[in-house]
Amino acid sequence: MKTRQFTEDQIIKLLQEGKKGDKSIEDLCRDFGCSTASYYIWKKKYGDTNVDEARRLRRLEKENARLLRIVGQQRLEIDAMKDVIGKKR
């Protein structure tokens, strides 16, 4: 089954409409084309954020992942250097 990507703008709009309470969550999700499980996952992740905060959150998550990769690579290099130094003795 093909997964569908929604933008932060669309997600925030859905969450704000759900907060209004004019329609039930099931009806909103049906109109939007997502599952209610996705709605509650997004609600947990984005909560009361606006579009700018959601974009900032996404940027920070990408930066965090990049930094974690860098730290992992450095750790591997340090371990390799320790092995080389240990064998010379």
C-alpha positions, 0 to 999 in steps of 0.5 A: 500500500502506498504511503502518503506524505502530508506537509506540516501545513496540512497536518497543522490545519487538520489538527486545528480543525479537530480542535474546533470540534465542529466535526468528529475526528473520524469525519475530518480524517475521512475528508482529509484522507488519513487514518484516525491513528495518524491524526492521534500520532500527529496530535501527540507530535505537534500538539499546539504548534503552529506551522513555523514551529513545526518546520523548526521542529523538523529542521532540528530533528534533521540536524540532530540525526546528522550530528548523531551520525557524525558522533558515531563515525568519530567513535568508530575512528577512535576505536580503530585508532585504539586498535592500531595503537594497541597492536604496536605495543 
